[in-house]
Every structure is written in C-alpha cells, then in structure tokens.
Amino acid sequence: MINVYNLSKTFYLPKEKRYTFKENLVELFRPRQFEEIRALDEVSFQVNDGEFLGIIGPNGCGKTTLLKILSGILKPTTGQVKIEGKISPFLELGVGFNMDLTARENIYQNGIILGLSRREIDKRFKDIVAFAEIERFLDTPGKRYSSGMYVRLAFSVAAHLEPDILIIDE
C-alpha cells in the first residue's frame, strides 16, 4: 500500500531576514545566503496491506515532514512515494475546523473538505457524533469545547472517511 524509496527533503532557510520593501530593495543585487536543513535523508520503507507503522524520534528529526510528504502536502526533494488506496491524514489538530461553527456544521464542512458528499456525511453522521461523544454539544460552537472534545471530533470525522490508510501525527 505504501512504498517509499530514497526519500529526501531539504529546506532552505535564509541566513539574514529581510522584512521590509526597503530592505529587499537595498539588498536586491546582493545574493541571499541560505542555510540548508536536511529534514529527511534517503528514507526507504514499505508498508503492506494490514500492517501498522509507528515512527518515533526526537523533535525536529523529520517525522511530521515525512507524514506531510506521504499525505501529499509537501513534495520531496528527491525520491519516490507510491501509495495505493484512499488516504485520510490527521496531521494537525482541527485543520479545516472553524471554532465559530457548531460541531454539526464542522462535521459537514470538514467532511466535504476531505472529499465526502453531503449524502455520505448524512449516512455517517450518527456514527461520527457517537464516536466523538459530543451528542449534547452538537449545536455548541467549537470555541466552547475542551481540547479533548475538539480532538475527538476532528479524529472522528477523519476516521469515518473509511480510508485505506490513516496517517496520524501526535
């Protein structure tokens, strides 16, 4: 289902900051210097149907970068990623959720963003709500939720997409 071959990702961070138009204009003809940060260096692995893979390591070692590449959010600098199946990434808490909307509204909005039709969301709605354990708070704005309620709701929507591959980051 997932094949990763010689995957590398390099970021280039400017050594000096240029914040204003004037700074950019003055420095226009002086080439910028960049610090090269190698987040991933020739990573290869395979995950077959029915297998689970956990990635652990210290902060800044490239775990989230790898997951973003697998999810199609970032492009690798070199290497190849081949994925067979439908992916549901759950990488950042509540991306696509609006704190001013109710749980009901957020379920529909996020489901549509993740590729479900309104009819598909209707079919899964009760299961999403039950799994998130937010029945009493369906019509309460997200800004009134505890962080645990918010995480459960976001995870429940992602999990009920019925993906072949579920990618989860802390």
N, C-alpha and C positions, 0 to 999 in steps of 0.2 A: 504493500500500500504506500509506503514512503521509502524512497531511495535518495540518499544524499551522497554525492560524490565530490570529493576535493573542494568543499565549500569554504570560501574565504570572504571576509567582509572587512574593508578598510574605510575608516572615516578620516577626513582631513579637517583639522581644526586650525583656524587662523591663529598665528602666534601673537599678532597685535590686533586689537579691537579698533574698528572704525565705526563710530556711532552716528556721526552727522554727515550731512551732504558736504560741508566744508572739508572735513577730514578726508572724505573719499576723493574730493576734487584735488586737494593738495597732494595726495598720495597716488593720484591717477597713474602716473608714469613709473612709479616705483613698484616693482612686482611684490605681491604678497608672499609671505612665507607661511608655510603650513606645517603643523605637527601631524605626523602620520600615526594613527591609532589603529592597530590591527585587532579587531574585535573577535574575529574567527580566523583560524589558520589551517586550511586544508582538512576540514572535518568531513568524515565519511561514516555513514552507518545505514542500516536498513531496518525497517520495522514492518513485519508481515501481518497479515490479517489475524486478528485475535490477540496480538501482542500489545503490551504496555511498555512505555519507555519513560523513565524519570531522568531528568537532567539536574544535577546538583553541582554547586560550586560557590566560591565566594562572590561577593558583589563585584560587578564590573568585569566578569570573566566571559560574557557573551551569551548567557542563557536567553535573555529576552531578545537579543538580536537574532539568534538562531530561530526562535519561535516566530518572530516577525517575518523572517525570510520564508519559513515554511507556510505561513499564512498569506503570503503574497503582499504584505505591507511594505517590505523592503526588498530591493533587488540585491543579489550577491555581487561582489566584485568579480569573483571567479568561481567556477564550479557549477554543478548542476543539481537541481532538485526535481524529482519526478514523484508526483502524488497521484494515486488512483483513488477516487472516491470523493464524497462531499465533506468539506472541512467546516467545522464550527470553531472559530478561535474565540477564546475568552482570555484576552491578554491584559486589558486594563479595566479596572473597576468601572462599570457603568458607562463605557463609551457608547454613545448613541442614546443614553437616557437623559431626560430633561427633568431637573429637580422641581420645576414648577408644575409638571404634569402629574396626574394621578398614576397609580400602579396600572390601572386598566388602560389608560392612554399610552403609557410607556410600553406595555406589553405589545400593543398593536404597532406603535411606531417602530420599536426595536425589531419586532418580527418582520416587518416589511423591509427595514434596512438590511436584515440578514437574509432576505430572499424569499420569505413566505408570502403567500397571498392572504388576503383577508379571510377567505374561506378556510384556509389551512390553520390560521390562527384561531378562528372560531372553534374548529374541531379540537384544538389542543388547549384552549383557554382554561378550562376547569382543571386540567392536569398541571398546567403551569402554576396556577394560583395555589393549588393544594400542595404541590412540591415546595413552593416558596413559603408556605404557611403564612399567608398575608390576607386571608379571606376577609377579616374585619377591617382591613385598611385599603381595600381596593380603590376607594374614591378619595383617598387622602393624598395630598401632594407629596412627592418624593422627598422634599426638604424636611418633612416631618418624620422621616424614617430614621431608625437607628442604622448604624453602618452594617450591622448583621442582616437586617431586613433588606437593605439595598443590595448587598452581595447575594443573598439568596434569590431575590427577584431576578437579578441580572443572570445568575448562573442557571436558574430555572428556564428562562427564555432560551438561552444558548443550548442547554441540554435537550430541550424538547424540539429542536430542529431535526432530530433523528439523523445526526451526522454519521458518516462512516468513520470520521476522525475528529476527535475532540482535543483541541490544543488549549491547555490551561497554564497560565502563568500566575504564580503566587497570588 
